[in-house]
């Protein structure tokens, strides 16, 4: 075969515009480029019998309409594959387009990826013939008002799915005879809009299949993780619509009511994103519902009909003010707007209610489900939760991210608490546990803080657990002098007072210099589900002692590299990892010509063997606080004095003073004395 002669095709993309209830002309669509193959081949190249005709079908399915076979010995063009490369799209010498069935293990294909075909529903606007290929005989005639599924199109021709004699056929027709099926958008009162997806749409969002497993190299016995992603196999009649971006569709700050069609079968990833819905009803016929089908959206009320038994979509940054389950649902029920299992024994999901600081879990509840009270941003207002006698199990992340939860008593009837049930409960001061149970979490936490758990199970025990870390360092405003507000400044010199911010306001810290921090401020606004928040755009400076950390982070300096004290060799910051009081460095060993990459070895260094380097001036002594065994590092009020707190391994600090084997340091959260052997100074370049 000739290698990679690229033939350019065009694929349709749906453009959802905030216009009223009229269908869009094909000319209004936004065209996207995708690449198909254009390779001359024959039966021998594809591992097929050379002396027999090749069966040709009008679509990549055995039940598709059969076309006249490709004569034995005739060559043809191959344009791409579908269905895990078991079907190839070809063009015959006489200009007919169709599909042949192949076995990818018996031939060498010019490309190892299937075509990605997005499909959309269109109306036929006039009578038009549909041939088996450009210029070939007409196989069927489409009438005005018919619907077809369009997969890709050019300015004059479109590739569509229809029927010939009751069998599926993918054929070419005239682009100007098609019109996108309507997306109905009706303004109701100037603020709330009703959006209706037309009947016939079966897939909304991105539906993919992820597979994980072990890959073992024969020359390398180490098991390695690998993954594979593939689109859901196209079935006859499946219609793919892109996700609905509510803000783009109806405008920012406006509320929509989205009506999904009964024909919908799959809600894929990010099917509904970015906006506010006063109500959303899930269609009963959904077969696949991705966890991230809804993303970044506020929903005042989620209605679950009696016949819906699928999963509940609950992706990142989703707030639901109330669950309503219609009577007779075999899987779910709601109790005062809270989602439970049908028998009422498992609390599945607690909604976002900004006016409630306390919740009584009803009697009869036996299980707090995984993620039932969890919050992505630790912003639930709940401070206390009452658990009933008779509760038996608390599942993983049940209270994860309940950032304002202060105390909780677990009844003696509970016999199982899963790992990470109280992950990132950063305000939890008292946790009463039954005898023999503990509350621990396992997972990734960088530059992590810890919180206290007091277990009243005979003897009070203090367990130290890390807080979670986030992409950005966040902090709450406090006032050392007890004032209700704290000043904000234009720059770090405090030369210009900009405004005052109330205490308890959340900030996002992007940098710190000296005793000042650069921040953006949290802004709250109303949504159908209650109050929500977003980060502001204006950058301010605030005194560092006016911030109480929610999490810690690399905010004092950035590591730029390290130098080997014996050889003078320079290492990149990407190759240096600091942990357990040592530096672990990836050093180039040799180049592997077969893999076209360098092979590295890891070497271990102690503080006296390697010098860490950072950016910035040398007027301040900055350091990592390093524990030799990854344990918390005590911070004392004086050398050898009382403990006032702890910091975690590799937390950054400013070194204010060193004497007699002790160092006086200031971290983001506290100032005190630590043992000098725990301090690893990072030199300024």
Phi, psi and omega in degrees: 000148169288145187262121165054055165272110192273128176251123186272126173243169178242138178245149181281143171232135184278131180249106182271108184253145180282061177245161186282145170000027175250145178292155181267138173289153179299330181293341181276352184284152177271125184271138176239145180269134168226156189251128174251169177273165170212081187241128175283132184208180177208184184300319183297319180298329184261011177072023180260163179296130184279338186258015180231149174298150180261120178300134182238131182240158181276359178199161184279057179213145179296332180272007180285164180296128181279136174259173176298132183299162172280124182302150179300136177083354181276136177276167182202171178258139176251130185253343182162178182228161174218171176057058179058038176063026177267351176231135180243134175275126186228162173236124183279172181296332180268016172085011178275143178251135180194192185232138175239151181267133182226167174246108186297342180282348183255004182211168178252108181275152182286352182208141184260015179242141172288156172294142173258112185245116173271141188237140181222155181271132179226153173266152173268128186261347177203162178295132181209144178274152182235108181269171178281350178186170183298119179085002181269178182294149181284127179267330178203169179237130176268139181255155177303131181097346175293160174244144176224162175257121181262134183251317171201160188204157170248192182292332184245329185234148179229145179262117189232158173258129178214202179232143172233116182054040177079006180243150182296138176216135174253116189219167178267145174213182184281130179297321185287000176262009184239153179214133182300134176300144194288144164255110185278124181230110186240123175285128183260313181216018181089342179241314180259132180243145173259125179244125182240123174274130189293153176297147182110332177291128183248336181232128177233123182097187184262114180254112181230160177243125179251133179236135179239147178189186179258137175244120183249118178279133181299326180273351181224104186290355182289132178282134183236143178286144172216161176216160181223136179238133177215147176291153175303136179302132182290126176254150176306130178095345177294134180234120182266125169248148175287165179296158181263113175267103187295319180297319179290329185283311185249350180104150181292143177079001179253153184255140181241157168241114186261125178252114180270147184283153177293341179284349184296130180242335182223127170254105183272187182300134177053045176290324180229119187223155163053084174163194182233133176239131176281336179203144173220127178250128180277128177296147185290334188272009182293128180262323180233127178228109183290147178302322181264024179300326176246131186217134175060038187230140175260128182237119180294320182211127175254118183261126179248110184290168184299329184266003182272123180235009181283187179285159178264119180291130182206069182280191182294145176057038176253129175240131178238121184282333183198139172259136175231118181250125180289148184299139178098357179294127184282349185245328187233160167207161175242145175238106181055042176084359178262138185275125178233167169292163186301327180275359177076009185268341181240122173278112186272314184205129174265131184285173174277115177231105188285348182260005182247123175256355179219144177220133175262111175294127188294151176300146182098346177286128182249339184223132167264111188293166179299125179071017186302319181247011189293155181219131181294329188241020176055036189244011175295141181282352183301125176254331179221147177225131179261121180260138186277153169294135186109346174297136185247326188216142174240118187272173186300139178057022181305318179247019184302129178077011173285081192292344182249002178294124187257324181209153180204134176249119180269121184295157184295343181284347179285128181247353183213127172236115183289159176301144176067019178300328182244033180303126175062030170278079195286345179256002184291116182258332183219124177231111181268122187243150172294158179303136175088352180256150177227163179239105182226156173226154180231137180159183185281131173210118182258136181051045195278150172268178176225164176227174186255141171235124178252108182267115178271073182234053181105302178230130181292127182236138179256115178252132182258122181232146180286150166277162176285160174243152183239174182299324178242151176281124180245151182210154179256141182283132175230165179238111179300333183264002177085010179286162180277341179227164180228139183287146173249146186236155180288323180217177187289348181277353183060031182280336184223117179280120184269309187194179173239147180238137180294151174296157183076357174293141177272144178231156171250119184269122180257341178190159172226143176221122182062233180259020181238152178234141176266126189221160161243156190253144175290134178242130180258148178210165185273142174226170176302331181274358183127211179274141174229181183213162174212164178276139178286174181260339185279136179264130178237170171240143182218151179296135184298328180284000175262011180241134174247120189290136165277319175219165177253165183195176180282078187250345183274323181199167175241133178288129179254351180156194180205157180235132175288118185294335182274319186253343184079004181292138181262135178245142178288153179298335180291340183260003185246129175233129181256123177197151177052035176075011181225163175253130177248119189242131173273120184243133179300129181255305178200163180264130179263106183293335181285323180266354180057043180204160177280145174256133185249154169239153181258131177240151184252134180230147173262166183304331180276356181258343185215143179252123177277144183238148180218169173276170174106174182280169183257014182287340178242146175267114180250150187206159164271141170264110191245127175265139181289345183226023177066017180270163177299149181255119180293141174245125187250160179280347178198160178306117182075011185271209183277148180284131178250353180167187180218153172235162184265165180304133176071021172286145182273152184206156169263127180270114183268330183198148176225131177197141171052041177082009179234154178231134177266115190233156173237120174259183178300327190256334186202165177233133180180192185256136175230160178296137186298331180292346177272355186258122177244101184291139178249119186282144175277138179280000000 
